């Protein structure tokens, strides 16, 4: 494995563990302040006003709160990149001159389509009973979920497959060690949701990392991450009960399906990479 331009942050900025720790401290402080604000405002509303609301609305509200927390952390990270590391905030997202919206849209569509189709094929009974709800409720919940995940998922991408990948390279000068650090931290971050979620995250971490290295940017993985979370939360999972342990053990077929989704994203990344290198 050779270090790509994205891992090297195109050689921009200044590195030092003090700058890295300062950036992480900014993230944590802003996220904690947002969490305290949510504890005093949003969570009491969720427990009272929305207690009897339809499940999709409660899940949408939780996604919005999560988006606010992750967004606060993202602001801290970008401030640190810009002012402590002295490089453009864009360098932690992509090496392209402009943000590649096409990559994001394709990643979203491929991930959402495959996750929805495979999830239904593997467990048709696992679909939420959404047909009993008014169309307005469904539309509102979908918009709430999309708004929350449009912040939460890209923040995870910027942190685990952007910033950590880049500061890891600057510190260790080993692409393999840097890639391993990104994968392990992303997996551990999701370990609290159970062993199956950790295995799911491990597969995703490896697949999405390969996509980032192929395309020298996060746009496609951002879209794929948002698409996955949106479909899972809207069609299959109650976010207010996301930590409930599985009574049937590890669903190996679902893990295999996730590996299939990652393979499709890697093939898409290869096609986009080939297209970008073709003579015009």
Helices and strands as residue ranges (DSSP letters): G 9-11, H 17-40, H 42-47, H 55-79, I 80-84, G 89-92, H 101-122, G 124-126, G 130-132, H 135-158, I 159-163, H 164-172, H 175-189, G 191-193, H 195-215, H 219-231, I 232-236, G 239-241, H 252-277
